[in-house]
Amino acid sequence: MLKSNQIAYLARESFAGFHRRKLTTGVTILIMGASLLVLAVLTLATLNLGYLLASARESIDIRVFLKEGATAEDVAELQPRLVIIPGVKQVDFISPETALSQFRQDLGAEAEILDLLPENPLPASYHMVLRDEARNLESVRGIRDEIAAWSQVGEIVFNQEWINSLEAWAFRFQMASLVVGLLVFLAVVFVISNTVKLTVASSERIIHIQKLVGATNVFIRTPFLLEGILQGLLAGVLAMGLVAGIGKVLSNHLTGVVFFNPVQIIGFVLFCVLLGFIGSWAAMRKYLMLGSEFL
């Protein structure tokens, strides 16, 4: 167990190593920061696409149009059957008159053209509002297939292309984030590992002297692990700072852009710290093996 004075010495030694190797450390942090910036930007894009997809799913609904000539009995019979379908939250009947009125409002100044129609061409329909868990392409298709065979139903309409497009892009960004995250993980660990290896090689004589005077493995390796942690921390802060700058510029030109919240920022920086620790540990593993020349 390290004593308080030993911990203070190791902390000072870690910062002193930063000062002695300013160029090497600076280049390492810049390379890490650039790699992590790519990961952060792609993650932010995935996050925004997720919010867009969730918002778009709120507008996913189904319109069930009745066959021409449907009677009042058909209307009365159909609504209870629609309501009890799993995933359906609410069912509203839209009469031909209500549909025409809504269409007139949508046309705005061009609504006068409707006055030329000899009669109302719009059929009666039901507007089906879905529950959150049913707002996906698979559930919507299942509901459509269930009611398509009913004799009162003429046509079923839902925004399939919009759902397809959003889910496809969400999947692509998720896969891209996963692949880039793995590549960044390996790249950062490689960069830190090689930096620490160079540091250990340059400190070979000092390590040997420490072993001669009785220094333990923990005492010798701790400064190198702390340096890796500090490099990961600074690289993470650098990447988040750059993303914040990009987000500020985008917010002046785009509306509705979602940025990382404080918890996500802290989580990202802690992830960078973990990468720094893993990279340092990977570099030290050959010195941590029992019977190593130095440790």
N, C-alpha and C positions, 0 to 999 in steps of 0.2 A: 504493500500500500504506500503510495507516494505521500510524503509529508507536505505541509503547506509551503515551506520554503523551497522544496523541490518543484512543486507545481508552479510557483512564481518564477523560478529560474527557467523552467521549460517554456512558459509563456513568453518570457523576455527573449529566449533563444529563438523562438519561432518568429517573432516580429523582427529580430535582428537578422534572421535569414532572409526575410523579405527585403530588408534594407540592403544587404550585401549583394543580393541577386536581383536588383531592380529590373534590369532589362529582361532577363529570362522570365521572371514572375509577371512582368507587364505583358509580354508577348503571350504567355500562357493564358492570362486572364482575358486578353482580347480575343484569342482564338476560341476559348470557351464561351465568352459572351456572344460572339457571332453565331456559334452553333446553337446556343440556347435561345438566341433571338429568333432564329428560324423556327424552332420548336414552339416558342411562345406565340409567334404570329399565326402559325398554322392552328395551334390550339385555340387561339382567340377567334379565328375564322370558323372553326368547328363549333365553338360556343355560340357565336352569333347565328350560325345556321341552325343550331338546335333551338334557339329561341324563336327564330323565324318559322321553323317547322311546327313548334308548339303553338305559335300564334295562328298559323295557317290551319292547323288541325281544329282549332276552335270554330272555324267557319265551315268545316266539313259537315255536310248534311245530305239528305236524300229527298228528292221530290218524286212523289208517286202520282202520276196522272191517271185519272179514271178513263175508262173507255167511253167513247161517245154514246150518249143515250143512257148513261148510268142513272138509275132511279134513286129516289130518296132512301129506299130500303137498302140499296147497295152501299150508299154512303154510310148509313147507320150501322150496317154490318161490318164494314171494313175497318173503321177506326178502332174498335176494341181489339181486333186481331193485330193491328199494327202496334198498339201500346204494349202488349204483353211480350213482344219479341225481345229476347235478351239483347242488351246494349242500347235499347231505345229509351230515351229520357222523356221525350214529349212529342206529341203528334198534334199538329194544328191543321184544321180544315181550311182550305182556301177556295172560296166559291169563284165561279167564272167572273162575276162582277168585281170581286176583290182583286183578282188577278189582273183584270183589265185596268183597274184604278192604279195598281202598283206599276203596271207597264207604262201607263200614261205619265206617271211621275218620273219614271226612269228616262223617258224620252225628252222631258222638259219642254223646250220651245218647239220641238218638232212633233209634239203630241197631237197637233191639229190633224195630222194625217189619219189618225184613228177615226175621225168623224166621217171619213169616206167609206168606212166598212159598213156593209148592209146589216151585219149582225156580229155579235161577240164571238170570235173564233177560238177563244181560249177555253180549255176544258177545266173542270174541277180537279183539284189535286190536294194532296196531303204533304205538309212539310214536316219531315221527321228530324227531330233534334236528337243527336246521339250522345251517349255518355262518353266521358273522357277515355275510358278503356277501349271503347269501340271505334275511336277516331283513327283508324288505320285501314289500309287498303284491303287487307284480308277480311276484317270484320264487315266492312262495307259490302264487299262482294258476297259474303255469306248472307247478309240481310237481303241483298238484291235477289240472290238465287232463291231464297225462301219465298218471297212474295211475287216473283215473276210469273209463277204458275197460277196465281189466283185469277179467277175469271173476271173480276171487276177491274183488274189492273190493265191499263193500256200501255203505259211507258214509264220507265224508271230512269231518272237522271241524277247523276252525281259527278263531281269534278274529278274524274279519274286521272286525267293527264296531269293536273296540278299535284295530286297526291303522288303519282309515280315520279314526277320530276323531283319533288322535294325529298322523298325518301331515297332516291338514287343518289342525289348530291350529298345528302347527309351520310350515307354509307361510304361514299368515296372519300369524303373529308375525314371520317373516322378511321378508315384504313390508312389514309395518307398520314394522319397524325400518329398512328401506331407505328408505321414503318419509319417515319422521320424520328419519332421518339426513340426507337431502338437504335437507329444510326447515330443520333446525337449522344445517346448513352454510351455507346461503344467509342465514339470519337473523343468525348470528354474524358472518359476513363483512360483511354490511350494517351491523350495529351498529358494529363496529370501524372500518369504512371511513368512516362518517359522523363518528365521534368524532375520527378522525385528520384528516379534512377540516376540522373545526372548529378543531382544534389548529393545523393549518397556516395556516388563514385568520387566526387570532389572532396567529400568529408571522410574518406576511407581512413586516413591516418588518425583523425580525431576520434572516430568510432573505435579504432583499435586501442587508442590510449584510454578511452573510457572503459573498455572491457578490462584492460590491465589493472585499472584502479578499482574494479569491482562494480561497475555500473550494470544494472539489470537490463533485460531486453525491453521492458516497459519504459524505462527511463530513456533509452537510446532511441526507440522508435517514436515516442510521443511527439517530439518537435516536428518530425516529418509528417505525421498524421495531422497535426494542427495546421501546418502549412497548406496541406491539401484542402482541409476544411475551409480555411480562410480564402483560398483561391476559388473554391466553389461558391462561397458566400459573395465575394466581390463580383464574380462573373454573373451570378444570379441577379444581384442588384443592378449591375450594368444592363443586362438584358431587359429587366423590368422597366428600368428608366428609359431605355430606347423605345420600348413598346408604349410606355405612357406618352412619350413625345409623339409617336406615330398616331396614337389614339386621339391626342389633342388636335392634331392637324386634321384628321379625318372628321372629328366632331364639328369642325367649322364648315365642312362641305357636305356631310352626310348626317341625316337624322336617324335616331333609333339604333345607333351603334352601341353595343354592350361591351363594357370593359371589365377586366377582372375585378372582383370585389376584394376587400382586405384579406379575407380568409384564403381566397385562391392565390393572392399574391404571396402571402406568408407560406402557403403550401408549396408554391413553385420555388421560392428561395430555399426552403428546407430541402426540397428535392435536389437542388443544386449543391447544397452542403453535403448531402448524402453522396452525390456523385464525386465530390472532392475527396471525401473520406474513402470511398471504394477505390478510387484511382490511387491514392496514397497507399492503401493497404495492399493493392495488387502489386505495386512497385516494391513493397517491403517484404513480400511473402517469401522470397528466396533467402532473405536475411533472418526471417523468423523461424526457419526450419531448424530443428534440433541438430546441433553439430555444425552449424554454419561457422565460417571462419571468423566472422565478426560478432554475430549475435548468438 
